[in-house]
Amino acid sequence: MSPKLRVAIGGASGQTGLNIVTALLAESAKFKIIALVRPESVDKEVFVDLQQRGVAIRAVAFTDLPAVVAALEGVDIVISCLAVEQKEVEIGLIHAAKQAEVGRCVPSFFATVCPPRGVQSVRDAKEDLLDHIRRLYLPYTVIDVGWWYQLSVPLVPSGKLNDLVSAPAMSLAGQGDTQNAFTDNRDIGKYVARIIADERTINKHVFVYNEVSTQEAIWSKVEELMDESIPRKYVSSTYSTLGPRPFSGQGNSLWQADEARHLTSCVRVAPL
């Protein structure tokens, strides 16, 4: 029997992180899971629950490089699910992974596919992380996704979806008829489990998605299911020529601009 892969996860309590942890726990014969947790968060309910489910909790201040290195000793793979606003924290995690001789780093991409520079400000920040990894000659795997299902559903005039859709789609890019890859965040853990168990994905980009559709098709399906008409707000495809704005981490205007730039182009790759 092959030894278990020891997988350390930063950001395990977020939506993507929890989905990854859950999928890896479902394959406990393959993986031993370690959650890197700030000392002040160890007693939070989410981490107490993870520990009861078999996750090893390692309390560590991410700003303490020697402590992070020690926490990563013996780890085969480190997966970051840190938010893009935590870029400096992730750079520290990358340095620690290198010093601890971790076998592979999966940086916090989980991002829509587009050119590496000049299209999405968030993507630019993630590519900076990958540049850092490459300069350290640290083995890596980048996991790209389609546009999240969870960001694709519009609200309806009656307000019936207001409490169900936390991040609704606000507009359609162009005419909303561009084919795009879409990924369900609830499936990301299953994809990650397959990817990190396959050595062929080392130093590769892997693109995973559930299906190809259009914004208009999604909005029309919501109208059909809810029996309501949804007013359309179209964002000109000329957004895609404006170039990225500096990432502020605040508000929704940048998100919508980046959404428009992504949805006016499409990269079709066979699903995993």
Rosetta blueprint (number, residue, H / E / L):
1 M L
2 S L
3 P L
4 K L
5 L E
6 R E
7 V E
8 A E
9 I E
10 G E
11 G L
12 A L
13 S L
14 G L
15 Q H
16 T H
17 G H
18 L H
19 N H
20 I H
21 V H
22 T H
23 A H
24 L H
25 L H
26 A L
27 E L
28 S L
29 A L
30 K L
31 F E
32 K E
33 I E
34 I E
35 A E
36 L E
37 V E
38 R L
39 P H
40 E H
41 S H
42 V L
43 D L
44 K L
45 E H
46 V H
47 F H
48 V H
49 D H
50 L H
51 Q H
52 Q H
53 R L
54 G L
55 V L
56 A E
57 I E
58 R E
59 A E
60 V L
61 A L
62 F L
63 T L
64 D L
65 L H
66 P H
67 A H
68 V H
69 V H
70 A H
71 A H
72 L L
73 E L
74 G L
75 V L
76 D L
77 I E
78 V E
79 I E
80 S E
81 C L
82 L L
83 A L
84 V H
85 E H
86 Q H
87 K H
88 E H
89 V H
90 E H
91 I H
92 G H
93 L H
94 I H
95 H H
96 A H
97 A H
98 K H
99 Q H
100 A L
101 E L
102 V L
103 G L
104 R E
105 C E
106 V E
107 P L
108 S L
109 F L
110 F L
111 A E
112 T E
113 V L
114 C L
115 P L
116 P L
117 R L
118 G L
119 V L
120 Q L
121 S H
122 V H
123 R H
124 D H
125 A H
126 K H
127 E H
128 D H
129 L H
130 L H
131 D H
132 H H
133 I H
134 R H
135 R H
136 L L
137 Y L
138 L L
139 P L
140 Y E
141 T E
142 V E
143 I E
144 D E
145 V E
146 G L
147 W E
148 W E
149 Y H
150 Q H
151 L H
152 S L
153 V L
154 P L
155 L L
156 V L
157 P L
158 S L
159 G L
160 K L
161 L L
162 N L
163 D L
164 L L
165 V L
166 S L
167 A L
168 P L
169 A L
170 M L
171 S L
172 L E
173 A E
174 G L
175 Q L
176 G L
177 D L
178 T L
179 Q L
180 N E
181 A E
182 F E
183 T E
184 D L
185 N H
186 R H
187 D H
188 I H
189 G H
190 K H
191 Y H
192 V H
193 A H
194 R H
195 I H
196 I H
197 A L
198 D L
199 E H
200 R H
201 T H
202 I L
203 N L
204 K E
205 H E
206 V E
207 F E
208 V E
209 Y L
210 N L
211 E E
212 V E
213 S E
214 T L
215 Q H
216 E H
217 A H
218 I H
219 W H
220 S H
221 K H
222 V H
223 E H
224 E H
225 L H
226 M H
227 D L
228 E L
229 S L
230 I L
231 P L
232 R L
233 K L
234 Y E
235 V E
236 S L
237 S H
238 T H
239 Y H
240 S H
241 T H
242 L L
243 G L
244 P L
245 R L
246 P L
247 F L
248 S L
249 G L
250 Q L
251 G L
252 N L
253 S H
254 L H
255 W H
256 Q H
257 A H
258 D H
259 E H
260 A H
261 R H
262 H H
263 L H
264 T L
265 S L
266 C L
267 V L
268 R L
269 V L
270 A L
271 P L
272 L L
